[in-house]
Each structure stands twice: as structure tokens, then as C-alpha cells.
Amino acid sequence: MMHNEVLRNVTEVRDLGIKVTNYLSPSDHVCDIAAKAHKCASLIHRCFVSRNTDLLVRAYKVYIRPLLEYYSVIWSLSTIRDIETIESVQRRFTNRIRGLHSLSYKSRLQQLNLHSLEHHRLLTDLV
């Protein structure tokens, strides 16, 4: 109770854009942001008339990667499932770029001069 009012019991709450559950696992939050990032990535591929690789990568860095990295220090990923969920966004985005479909994920990242999101999180943590 607070000020003679009964507080309701909730299982999850969103604070500053981060979904916090009563069991403090980031999995629900990771699924939410991955779904949002997949939608944004699909929108970029549908709406950009130009298929210029540099332009698509720049759009990815500006519009999608910040969604995936927002407050990543707080919900630092520890499970392989969560890491793969986040990484699947970049994997799928790079796979849809013309001319890179047949390459492996690592080769696509090298071709586009990108790092894996896990590596990028590690660099951010170290800085």
C-alpha cells in the first residue's frame, strides 16, 4: 500500500524503453526489440528504390543498429538464444542485399565492413 491505496501486482513493466520482468530476464525485451528491428529492416528493403550497398548499410547503421544496442549495457546478453535472436536481425538484413546472398555470414560482414553485433557489444563494453 502507498498513501492508503493498494498497489497492483504486475509481472512486467517498461521503464525508459526497457522491458523489465519480475524474473529479471532480458529475453522478453530482446524478442521485442528484435521484432521491431526486423520490421524496420524489412521497411528499408521495401522502401529504398536504390539498391546501392553503401546506402543500405548506412541506413542499417542509422535506423536499425541503435534499436539493437539501446541500453545493451543494462540487458547484457548471456544466453545463446538471446545472442542469436539479436544477431538474426543483422544476418537477415545482410542476406537480403543483392549479390551477397550466396556468401556466408562472416564473408558478408567482411564485404560490408561490419562486425557481428556480439563483437560490437564487446567493443562498446571495453570502451
Secondary structure, DSSP 8 states (H G I E B T S, - for coil): -BTTB-----SEEEETTEEEETT--THHHHHHHHHHHHHHHHHHHHH-----HHHHHHHIIIIIHHHHHTTTTTT---SHHHHHHHHHHHHHHHHTSTT-TTS-HHHHHHHHT---HHHHHHHHHH-
